[in-house]
Amino acid sequence: MLGVFLAILNQTLLNVSIPHLINEFNVSATTAEWLLTGYMLINGILIPMSAYLIERFGVRTLFLGAMIFFTVGSFLCGIAPTFSVMLIGRLIQAVGGGILMPLVMTIILSIFPPEMRGKGMGIFGLGMMFAPAVGPTLSGWVMEHYSWRVLFNGIVPLSLFVTIFASFLLKDTKPRSKPPFDLWGTIISTAGFGLLLYGLSEAGSKGWDDTVVDVSIIVGIVLIALFVILQLSSKHPMLDFRVFKYDAFSLSSVISALVTICMYAGMFLTPIYLQNLRGFTPLESGLLMLPGAVIMGIMSPISGSLFDKIGPRPLAIVGMLITALTTYGFTQLTLDTDYFHILILFMIRSFGMSLLMMTIMTAGLNQLPAEKNAHGTAMSNTLRQISGSIGISVVTTIFSTRTTFHLGKMTESANLMDPGFAQTFQEHVMKLTDALGIPMAQAKQTLATLLFGQINQQAAVMGVNDAFFWSMGFAVVGFVLSIFLRDVRKDHLKKATKEDVALETEKMEPKKEVAAG
């Protein structure tokens, strides 16, 4: 859990420091973004392979290898003299990070029986939800007081600590096997998931009509479809898509994807609104999100324990309802919305999310037999990675297009050919001229600049509201689907009861024959 926490934390720490790295290494914003995109691509390529790697190398060896990759990558980033070294360090980090998430989930499924699995996955959720939420706050504080290199140098001793202790304490949860290596499956999977994730990540900035984006997404989907066909026909699949024949797992996967989209939408839109439109510092923005992160951290193990007692459906319904209602609250933002009001709204939304993430994932994984655990966790994390990318791309597109739409509408109304607007504008020009003692031409230019800036801000806020409205739509769909979740542990109990009855009947048959004789 410590290893996963560090890996996820480090992934989010970098977001705030990108502007500083652009100045430090004198690179463009597009080039610097590869520190995030490259990490995501390596993660997306390795996660589908994690089931094979776990079976081939075992839990202990794979965990130690992942932590070594992550530690070496962090060290390289911390000392990086050039951007190239920095990017190489990030990609090495990503190798460790991509393996850790599904690996630790598999460990938890192995050591916690179904009746206690909610508690185990709740502990896992502590790292999965708390780390990305606390990352921006910690990063903002470090950037205000220290160098960006502390973000990586501080991770190295902690990673070494985890690696050393794991070498003594961590044991394999099951014997290793030697599944055959699927060369073509690996190549097709790597290309397919890599291209799809790259296309989705670039769609937000370049637009969905960009040729590179469209080709990447289409070719990626075609290759993934080919990969699915190959895996379904294989006796030893690298990623077993047969896990989708389990209905509870399939349903929970869809709901989990919707929840992930909602969560990423909030994490993406809130800093834009606070920093770009309201003028808050990265630290102030992070501090607003921090109480929500603390709530997620506290509630994740609690919701796991509640899962063990009452099952997934009540938690999922309540959590999705809270998420939908609070997301609606974020559709009402203005340029004057009180900071404290947003803080409370974000805290309540985080509480709703804390009831959902691990609850829904555990509800589906509980249905899988033990031999499918590694494939189930690999599939869950792959879908989470893809849905997160889709969420950010869709939200970015909605935000951009709706901002442009509102800007056009508002610019039309601010037309000097309109007598009413022209008169009001002229009156303000005269007031500005008298107040500042400047020529009328300069007052017109100043007022036009101020007016256009205000229109831009207002249009952007309306774009944020529209993007949150779509996010609320995803939450509503998730709420409806949550009604159909069921506690699969009861299925096992029913099956066990039927088997016991059948066994007792078989035992009684000889006695009846003896009595008849």
Secondary structure, 3 states (H helix, E strand, C coil): CHHHHHHHHHHHHHHHHHHHHHHHHCCCHHHHCHHHHHHHHHHHHHHHHHHHHHHHHCHHHHHHHHHHHHHHHHHHHHHCCCHHHHHHHHHHHHHHHHHHHHHHHHHHHHHCCHHHHHHHHHHHHHHHHHHHHHHHHHHHHHHHHCCCCHHHHCHHHHHHHHHHHHHHHCCCCCCCCCCCCCHHHHHHHHHHHHHHHHHHHHHHHHCCCCHHHHHHHHHHHHHHHHHHHHHHCCCCCCCCHHHHHCHHHHHHHHHHHHHHHHHHHHHHHHHHHHHHHCCCCHHHHHHHHHHHHHHHHHHHHHHHHHHHHHCHHHHHHHHHHHHHHHHHHHHHCCCCCCHHHHHHHHHHHHHHHHCCHHHHHHHHHCCCCHHHHHHHHHHHHHHHHHHHHHHHHHHHHHHHHHHHHHHHHHHHHCCCCCHHHHHHHHHHHHHHHHHHCCCHHHHHHHHHHHHHHHHHHHHHHHHHHHHHHHHHHHHHHHHHHHCCCCCCHHHHHHHHHHHHHHHHHHHHHHHHHHHHC
